[in-house]
């Protein structure tokens, strides 16, 4: 990701993360809303993103509040991360010029239970981008373990006047 690939007027707290603050890993950027009272940050917590070739990796750090009664990451948390990942990927790997956009379709298949002791990543790629639509697919993973597979469609909207 680079500042040129992300609309800096977006409502994101988007800034490079020093590798010393990212377990020694390079290329991470914060991916949080400026308004921390909105869903993304208020529910899922602090997130970070980085571009990896044609893919975008969005990472969250599960806490106890993100677990279900089986002490696994709640499926709704995984779905929330996936939905946000569609938009992070649109900005990081797509045209980035979408204004306000909406999820039209999200299909997911849960493959394994998420471990709340490990970061949860959504790794997403663009299948096709048109003037108004974005078709994406990816996997939610923890290390080499696949937690969920997904595909989604985002409709890019015109900016409101």
The 8 nearest C-alpha neighbors of each residue, nearest first, counted from 0:
[[1, 50, 91, 49, 4, 2, 26, 5],
 [0, 2, 3, 4, 5, 91, 50, 15],
 [1, 3, 4, 5, 0, 7, 6, 14],
 [2, 4, 1, 5, 6, 0, 7, 91],
 [5, 3, 1, 2, 91, 0, 95, 90],
 [6, 4, 90, 2, 3, 7, 95, 91],
 [5, 7, 8, 9, 95, 4, 96, 90],
 [6, 8, 9, 5, 2, 13, 11, 10],
 [9, 7, 6, 10, 11, 5, 98, 13],
 [10, 8, 7, 11, 6, 5, 98, 12],
 [9, 11, 33, 32, 8, 12, 34, 7],
 [12, 10, 32, 33, 13, 9, 31, 30],
 [11, 13, 33, 31, 32, 30, 29, 14],
 [12, 14, 29, 11, 30, 28, 31, 15],
 [15, 13, 28, 29, 16, 12, 30, 2],
 [14, 16, 28, 27, 17, 29, 13, 26],
 [17, 15, 28, 27, 18, 14, 20, 29],
 [16, 18, 19, 20, 15, 21, 25, 27],
 [19, 17, 23, 21, 24, 25, 20, 16],
 [18, 20, 23, 17, 21, 22, 24, 16],
 [21, 19, 18, 17, 22, 16, 23, 24],
 [20, 22, 18, 23, 24, 19, 17, 16],
 [23, 21, 24, 20, 19, 18, 25, 17],
 [24, 22, 18, 19, 21, 25, 20, 17],
 [25, 23, 18, 21, 22, 26, 27, 19],
 [26, 24, 18, 27, 23, 21, 17, 16],
 [25, 27, 49, 28, 24, 0, 15, 16],
 [26, 28, 49, 16, 48, 25, 15, 47],
 [29, 27, 15, 16, 14, 48, 47, 49],
 [28, 30, 47, 13, 14, 31, 46, 48],
 [31, 29, 47, 46, 13, 48, 12, 28],
 [32, 30, 12, 11, 40, 29, 46, 45],
 [31, 33, 11, 34, 12, 10, 35, 40],
 [32, 34, 12, 11, 10, 35, 31, 13],
 [33, 35, 32, 36, 37, 10, 40, 11],
 [34, 36, 40, 37, 41, 33, 32, 31],
 [35, 37, 41, 34, 38, 40, 39, 32],
 [38, 36, 35, 41, 39, 34, 40, 32],
 [37, 39, 41, 42, 40, 36, 43, 35],
 [40, 38, 43, 41, 42, 37, 32, 44],
 [39, 41, 44, 35, 43, 42, 38, 45],
 [40, 42, 38, 36, 37, 35, 39, 44],
 [43, 41, 38, 40, 44, 39, 37, 76],
 [42, 44, 40, 39, 41, 45, 59, 76],
 [45, 43, 40, 42, 41, 46, 39, 59],
 [44, 46, 40, 31, 59, 43, 47, 60],
 [47, 45, 59, 30, 58, 31, 29, 44],
 [46, 48, 29, 30, 58, 28, 57, 27],
 [49, 47, 57, 28, 56, 27, 30, 58],
 [48, 50, 27, 56, 26, 55, 0, 28],
 [49, 51, 55, 0, 54, 52, 56, 91],
 [50, 52, 54, 55, 53, 49, 56, 0],
 [51, 53, 54, 50, 55, 92, 124, 0],
 [54, 52, 51, 124, 92, 55, 50, 125],
 [55, 53, 124, 51, 123, 52, 50, 122],
 [54, 56, 50, 88, 123, 122, 49, 51],
 [57, 55, 122, 48, 49, 121, 120, 50],
 [56, 58, 48, 121, 120, 47, 84, 55],
 [59, 57, 120, 47, 46, 119, 48, 56],
 [58, 60, 46, 119, 118, 61, 120, 45],
 [59, 61, 118, 119, 62, 58, 117, 46],
 [62, 60, 115, 65, 59, 118, 63, 116],
 [61, 63, 64, 65, 115, 60, 66, 116],
 [62, 64, 65, 66, 61, 115, 70, 72],
 [63, 65, 62, 66, 61, 67, 42, 72],
 [64, 66, 63, 62, 72, 61, 73, 76],
 [67, 65, 72, 73, 71, 70, 63, 64],
 [66, 68, 73, 69, 70, 71, 72, 65],
 [67, 69, 70, 66, 71, 73, 72, 65],
 [68, 70, 67, 71, 66, 72, 73, 112],
 [71, 69, 68, 67, 66, 72, 115, 114],
 [72, 70, 66, 69, 113, 114, 67, 115],
 [71, 73, 66, 113, 115, 65, 114, 67],
 [74, 72, 66, 67, 76, 75, 65, 71],
 [75, 73, 77, 76, 78, 72, 109, 67],
 [74, 76, 78, 73, 77, 79, 72, 80],
 [77, 75, 79, 74, 73, 78, 80, 65],
 [76, 78, 74, 80, 75, 79, 81, 73],
 [79, 77, 81, 75, 76, 80, 82, 74],
 [78, 80, 76, 82, 81, 77, 75, 83],
 [81, 79, 77, 83, 78, 82, 84, 76],
 [80, 82, 84, 78, 79, 83, 121, 77],
 [83, 81, 79, 84, 85, 80, 78, 86],
 [82, 84, 80, 85, 86, 81, 79, 87],
 [85, 83, 87, 81, 86, 82, 57, 88],
 [86, 84, 88, 83, 82, 87, 89, 81],
 [85, 87, 89, 88, 84, 83, 90, 82],
 [88, 86, 84, 90, 89, 85, 91, 83],
 [89, 87, 91, 55, 85, 86, 90, 92],
 [88, 90, 93, 86, 87, 92, 91, 95],
 [89, 91, 95, 87, 5, 88, 93, 92],
 [92, 90, 88, 0, 89, 4, 87, 5],
 [93, 91, 88, 89, 90, 53, 54, 55],
 [94, 92, 89, 95, 90, 91, 88, 128],
 [93, 95, 96, 90, 89, 92, 97, 4],
 [96, 94, 90, 93, 89, 97, 5, 6],
 [97, 95, 94, 98, 6, 90, 93, 155],
 [96, 98, 155, 95, 99, 156, 100, 157],
 [97, 99, 158, 96, 157, 156, 100, 155],
 [98, 100, 156, 97, 158, 155, 157, 101],
 [101, 99, 155, 156, 154, 98, 97, 153],
 [102, 100, 154, 153, 103, 155, 99, 156],
 [101, 103, 153, 104, 152, 154, 100, 105],
 [104, 102, 152, 153, 101, 154, 105, 151],
 [105, 103, 152, 151, 102, 106, 153, 150],
 [104, 106, 151, 150, 107, 152, 103, 149],
 [107, 105, 150, 149, 151, 104, 108, 148],
 [108, 106, 149, 148, 109, 105, 150, 147],
 [107, 109, 148, 147, 110, 149, 106, 146],
 [110, 108, 147, 111, 146, 107, 148, 112],
 [109, 111, 147, 146, 108, 145, 112, 148],
 [112, 110, 146, 109, 113, 145, 147, 144],
 [111, 113, 71, 146, 114, 72, 110, 109],
 [112, 114, 72, 71, 146, 115, 111, 141],
 [113, 115, 116, 71, 117, 72, 112, 141],
 [116, 114, 61, 117, 72, 71, 113, 62],
 [115, 117, 114, 61, 118, 62, 60, 113],
 [118, 116, 115, 114, 119, 141, 60, 61],
 [119, 117, 60, 59, 61, 120, 141, 58],
 [120, 118, 141, 59, 58, 140, 117, 60],
 [121, 119, 58, 140, 57, 139, 122, 56],
 [120, 122, 139, 57, 56, 138, 81, 84],
 [123, 121, 56, 137, 138, 55, 120, 139],
 [124, 122, 137, 54, 55, 136, 121, 88],
 [125, 123, 54, 136, 135, 137, 53, 126],
 [124, 126, 135, 127, 134, 136, 123, 128],
 [125, 127, 135, 134, 124, 136, 128, 133],
 [128, 126, 134, 125, 133, 129, 135, 132],
 [129, 127, 133, 132, 134, 130, 125, 126],
 [128, 130, 132, 131, 133, 127, 134, 155],
 [129, 131, 132, 128, 155, 133, 97, 154],
 [130, 132, 155, 129, 154, 156, 133, 128],
 [133, 131, 154, 129, 153, 155, 128, 130],
 [132, 134, 128, 153, 152, 127, 129, 135],
 [135, 133, 152, 127, 126, 151, 125, 128],
 [134, 136, 125, 126, 151, 150, 124, 152],
 [137, 135, 150, 149, 123, 124, 151, 125],
 [136, 138, 123, 149, 122, 148, 124, 150],
 [137, 139, 148, 122, 147, 121, 149, 140],
 [138, 140, 121, 147, 146, 120, 145, 122],
 [141, 139, 145, 146, 120, 144, 138, 142],
 [140, 142, 144, 119, 143, 120, 118, 145],
 [141, 143, 144, 140, 145, 120, 119, 117],
 [142, 144, 141, 145, 140, 146, 139, 120],
 [145, 143, 141, 140, 142, 146, 111, 139],
 [144, 146, 140, 147, 139, 110, 143, 111],
 [145, 147, 111, 110, 140, 139, 113, 112],
 [148, 146, 109, 139, 110, 108, 138, 145],
 [147, 149, 138, 108, 107, 137, 139, 109],
 [150, 148, 107, 137, 106, 136, 138, 108],
 [151, 149, 136, 106, 135, 105, 137, 107],
 [150, 152, 105, 135, 104, 134, 106, 136],
 [151, 153, 134, 104, 103, 133, 102, 135],
 [154, 152, 102, 133, 103, 101, 132, 155],
 [155, 153, 132, 101, 100, 131, 156, 103],
 [154, 156, 100, 131, 97, 132, 153, 101],
 [157, 155, 100, 99, 98, 154, 97, 158],
 [156, 158, 98, 159, 155, 99, 97, 100],
 [157, 159, 98, 99, 156, 160, 97, 100],
 [160, 158, 157, 99, 98, 156, 100, 97],
 [159, 158, 157, 98, 99, 156, 97, 100]]
